């Protein structure tokens, strides 16, 4: 069990699903991960907390009619913790990013802003004032890794290094170019350069990974629930087996089953 009660600034803290139909999303993720849904009334409409064992692991909100009219797709928003949303938002703009919304207070539990990095990837800043984000991470059916998929890896390294102090290290196990993101001396996520024509019109993005005991079984369950695999199960040598899934409303996320450590 990996329960958190506090977070250091620069930590991935909250995966938030924006979806056209929250009721359908609740059913899908309950079936896939066993998440229980707790609805919280708010000024912007009902906000749904996804929980395991009574502890928050993710969230869901319904896209507004204006967002739907603009064609904004169903997607997971990655939140990163910060000691000061205002200071981090100003720093992001200074580093070439763009503040899309905020900073603004969230009903007594935190302060946030939505930011776009210079490569066009959107994420949120979160200053906890009562709610740190996900209380469970790194165990079955919870967030275990967050990956930046970008067309400008060098620019991303400079931007996020300047904003959060992250450093990078080239992966020694990946068969493609891959960089691990470090917060201090801990690997907290990854950076995947978008190289090759096979990416097509996929936009750069942050990708959340959720831990599962069996990747292939998770793919089958997602398909039975109306979703499917955008990228079929693939092995990562010495790491595990992963797949990129889409839920029944088009939001993409990844699942990974970790490899069993080799014994001497």
N, C-alpha and C positions, 0 to 999 in steps of 0.2 A: 504493500500500500504506500502510495506517494502523496500524502496529504500536505498541503501547503497552508501556512498561516500568514506568511508575508512574502514579499517579492523584492528582489533587488531591481533598481531601475535598469531598463534595457532587456527585460525578460519578456518572452512571449506569454501573455497572460490570459487571453480570452479569444476563442473562436466564436464568431457570431454569424448565424445564418440569416440572410435576408431572402425571403421567399414569397411567392404570390399567395400561397395558401398554407397558413400555419397549421391548420388541422391535419392536412395531408402530411406535412413535415413531421408532426408529432408521431403519427402512425408509422412513418417510414423509419425514423431513427429509434423508436421504441422496438420495432421489429429487428433492426440491424444490430443495435448496440445495447438494447435494454434500457435506454434512457427514459426516466420518468419526467413528465412535463409539469411544471408549476407556473401557472399564469400570474403575472404581477400587473395590476392596473398602473398605467402611467399617463402622463399628459399627452404623449404621442401615440397612445393606444396600448393595447395589451402587449406586454413583453413576456416572453416565455423563457424560463430557466430550465435547462436540461440537467438532470441530476442522476447520480448513482449513489446509493446508500445515503441519500439525503444531502449529499454534497454537490455543489455546482461543478459542472464539467464544460458546459457550453451554453449557448443561448440562441433564441430565434425571434425574429421580428417579421411582421408582415410588410411587404413593400407597399408604399402608399400608392394611391391611384395616379398621382403625378409621376412617380417613378415608373410605374407600369406603362404609362402613356409614352414616357421617354424611351421605353425599350430596355430599361436597366434589367439585366438578367439576375436570376437567382444565384447567389454566391455566398461564400464564407468571407467575412471580414476578419483580418488578423489585427489584434490589438497588442501593443507593446507598452509595458509599464514605464512610467517616468516619474521623477521626483516633482517635476513642474511641467504641466501641459503647456502653460503660456511660454515658458522659456524654451521648451523643446520645439514648439510650433514656430517661434521666432527663429530658432537655429535652423530648422528645416528650410525655411524660406531663404535664409542667408546662404545655405548650402546648395541652392538651386531648385529646391522643391516648391510645392505650391500648397498652401493651406486652403482646402476646399470648404470646410465648415468649422466654425468655432474659433477659439476655444469657448466652451460653454459648460455650465454645471449640469450634472445629471441627478436631480432630485435628492441631493444630500448624500449620495454614495460615491461620487467621484467627479472628476472634471476631464473632459475629453476634447479632442479635435480630430478631424479627418484630413489626412495629408496625402498628397501625391508626390512620389519621388521623381527625380529628373528623368527616369526611364518610363514614367507613366504608370507605375504600380501604386495602387491606393492601399493605405493602411490607416489604423487609428492609434492615437496616443491616449494613454489612460493614466490619470493621476488618482490613485485610490484614496477615497475618503470614507472608508467603511466597507467597500467591496473590492477585494484584491483581484477578482477574476476567478479562474478555474481553481477549485480547491483540491481536485484530484488530477494528477498528470502522470504519465509514464507507466500506467498500468492498463490492463485490458479495457478496451472501449473508451479510452481517454486520449487526449492529445499527447503525443510523444515526440513530435518533431515538426518543425515549420521550415519551409523551403522557399527561397526566392528564385523564381524563374524569370530571367531577364535577358534582354538583348545587349545590355551594356554592363558586363560584369565589373569592369574597371571603375566605371562611374558609380556603380552601386557600392562597391567597396569603399570608395572615397566618401560617398554620402552617408552611409550608415556608420562608417567608422567615425566620421565627424559628429554625427548625431548621438550615437549611443556608445561610442568607444569600442565597438566590435572590431575584432581582428579576424583574419581568415587564414586557413591552412589548406593546401591542396590535398585532396583525398588520396590515400595510398591504396585504397581497395577498389575504387570505382573504375569501370572500364571506359568511361567517358570523362570529359573534363568536369570536375566537381570540386567545390570548395566548401569546407566546413566553416561555419560561423562560430566564433568564440566570444563569450562574455566573460572576461577575465581568463581563467584557465579552464573553463568548462565549455565543451561543445554544446551549443544550444540550437543549432539549425544548420541549414545548408544553402548553397548558392549554385544554381544550375544555369550555365550559359545556354541561350537558345541558338544553337548552331545547327545548320542543315536545313534543307527545304522541307523536311517532313513536318516541321512545326506549323506550316501553312499560315492561316490567319489567327492562330491562337495568340491572344494578347499576353504580354508579360503579367505576372501575378504572384501573389503569395499562396502557397499550397500547404494546408494543414494535413498532417498524418495522424491517424488514429491506430492504436495498437490493437491487434486481433490475434487470437491463438492460431487461426488457420486462414490464410489469405484466400485460397480457392473457395473455401466454404463461405467466406464473407462476400465474395463476388456472386456466388450462387444465390445467397440470401438476398442481396441487393436486387438481382434480376427478378427474383420471385416477388419482390415488393414493388416492382414497376420501374426500378432503376436499371443499371447495367455497368459494364466496364468500358471506360473511354480508352484505357490502356490495360490490356489483359495482364494477368499475373506474370511477373518476371522475377528472376532471382538476381540479387545483388550479392556477389561473392563475399563470403565471410560476414555478411550483414543480415540478410534475411530475404524474404519474398514479399513483393509489394504489387499493388495495382492501383490505378487511378479510377475511381468510381464516379458515377453521376447519380444523383438521387432522382426520384420520379418527377421532379420539377426542374431538373437541369443543373443543379448546383454540383460542382466538382470538388472532390476531396480524395485523399489517398488513405489506403489501409496498408499496414505492414505487419507481417509475422516475423519476429526476430529469429535468427538462426540459433540453433542450440550450440553452445560453446563446445569446441572440440576438446576431448580429454586426452591426456598424454598416454 
